[in-house]
Amino acid sequence: MKLLPFALVVLLASCAATPPSGRAYEIRTSVYEMPTELAQLLTGHQASGGMPAPASLLERAGEAARSRSDVEILSRPMIRVREGSTAEISSMTSTDYVQDYSVGADGKASAVHASAEHGLALAIEPTLRASQLELSYRIELSQLVQWTEESEKTLSNGEKVKLKQPIVAKRELESKTSLAQGECLALMLSPTISGRTTLVCVSAVPVGERR
């Protein structure tokens, strides 16, 4: 697998609705990887940040995945949450590596392992405000982009070992927005720059309604 720096565009889409207080929502998430230019074309924005967008954005992202070979669907997690509560969705994975070596009293060296966390972590809290749906959101995107060059270290017992460390690019965003009926929230994040983009679509559908 070739690891390269990349741009991340995150799209959160939640169609506003008018359910009664305490209504449960189904948080539906679709994660795509696609060319950065296509993600910018779909969202209509290039700068980082969040803004309301037409709900049709969900359909256009799905159609791109069905019709183009350079668009890949990575995952589609779903979770239910009550209004005023927080839904947490995570696709974080862990990559193990040798961080260092320790030398015991017997003079033997043993590896000290660590892990690098990377992937997507998303928290959404839907709240009905009059005729609008307010979304409070927190998102973290991280990518293992490459490894440091291998370096040599001499341990206290005279043994020479080689080490390399993972480099993880990360971007976090926390905010909230209110959506009118028929609107979605578009979020774009760019931890690093490359020609590929990760795009995430999230819809908050009231339980009992078909969308």
N, C-alpha and C positions, 0 to 999 in steps of 0.2 A: 504493500500500500504506500503510495507516494503522498507525503504530507506537505501541503503548501499553505502559505498564508491565504486567508480568504475573507470575503466580506459577508456579513450576516445581515439579512433584512428580516425582521420579525414582523409578521402580520398577525394581529389579534383581531378577530372579527366576531362581534357579538350583536345580533340583531335585537334592537330594543323591542320590548313588549310591555303589556300592562297587566300583569298578573296580580292577584290579591296579595296582601302582606303575608309573609311567611311562605310563599310559594317555593317549591323546590325547582332547581334548574339542573339540566344536564349539560355539563361542560364538554363539548366535543372538540378535539384537537387533531389537526392534520399537519404533519411536518414534511416539508418538501425541500429538495435541493435542486437548484436551477441556475442558469446563467444570471449574473447580476443585472445585466441590461433588461432581461425579461421581468425580473422582480420589480425593477424600477418602473417599467412600463405598466405592469399590473396595478401597482399602488399609485402611480402618478406622482411620486415624490422621490427625491434623491437624498435629502438631508435626514439626519437621524432625528428621532422624536416620534410622537404619536399624534394622530389627527383622525377625526371622523371620516368615513368613506362610505359610498353606496354598498348595500348588502350584496349586490351583484359581484363584488370582488371575490366572494367565496366560490361562485360558479365559474368565474373566469380562471381562477387558480386551479380548480379541479379539471377544467377542460384542457388547460395547458399540460397537466400531468398525463391526461389520456391521449393527447395528440402528438406530443413531442418526445423523442427518444432521449433528449438531454435534460429532461425533468424527471426526477425520481421521488417517489413517496417513501419516506423513511419510517414513519409510524403514524398511528391514529388512536391514541389513548382517549378514554372517556371516563368521566367521574360525575357523580351527582352531589349537589350541595344545596343547602337551604339558604334563602335570602338572608343576607347579613352574616353568613358564615363564609369561611375561606376554603376554596378548592385548591389543592396542591397537586400538581402533575410534574413528574420528574422522569427524564430519560438519561440521567447521569450515569456514566460508566466509570470504572476505575482501571487505570493502567499501573501495574506493579513495576517497580524498578529498584535497583540497589542504590541506596542513597550514600552509604558509607560502609566501612568495616570497623569492627571493634576487636581488640586483642584481649583475650582472657588471661587469667593468671598462669595458665599452662603454656602461654605463648602462641596459642592457635588463633587464627583470625576467623571471624564469622561475619557474614553479611548482615547489614542493617537495612531492612526493606522499608520502602515508603510507597505511597500510591498517589497518582495524579488524577484528580477528578475532572471530567469533562463531559459536556453534553448540554441538555436543556433542563432548567428548573423554572417552573411557572406557578404563581399563586394568583388566584382571581377571586374577588369578593363582589358579587352582584347585589345591588340595593335599589329598590324602586323609589324614585323621587318624583312625585306627581305623575306626569305622563311620560317620564324619561327613565331609562335604566342607567344607573350610575355603576361604572366598573372601577373598582380599585384593583390595581395590578402591580405585581412585582415579578420581574423576569431576569434570569441570569443565563447567559450563553457563553460557553467556553469551548475551545477547540485545541486539541493537541496538534500544534502546527509543525513542530520539528523537535529534534534533540540537539543538545549542545555537542560540540566536538569532544571526542573522548580524551580524557586527561589522565595522567599517571600520578599516583600517590604512593609514597613510601610509608608503610606502617611502622609502629614502634618496634615490631619484631624484625624489621628489616625487609619484610616482604613487600613486593611492588604489586599494586593492583591498578586496574583501569576503571574509570567511572565516567558516566555521562548522565545528564539531567534532562528531563522533559521541559519543553517550553510551551506553556498554555496561554493562549490569548483569551481574554475575558472581557465581557461588557455587561453591566447591570443597569437596570432602569426601574424606577418605582414612581408611580403617579396614579391619577384617576381622571376619568372623563365621563361626561353625560351624553347619552346617545338618544336622539329622537327616533321615532318609529321609522324603520327602513334604512337606518344608518348602521355602519360597522366602524370599529376602531382599527386603524392601520398604524402599526408600529414598525419603525425601521431602526436597526442597530448595526453598527459596523465595528467589530473588535479589531479587524485587520482588513487588508485590501487584497483582493484577487478577482478572478473572473467568475467564481462560483459563489452562490448565495444560499443560505438556509432560510426558508420562509415558513412561518408557522401560522396556521389559521385556527382560530378558536371561536366557537359559537356557543352562546349561552341560551339554551332553549328551555322554556318553561315545561316542566314535566306534565304530560297529559296533552300537550299540543304537538302536532305533527308538522315537521318542517322538511 
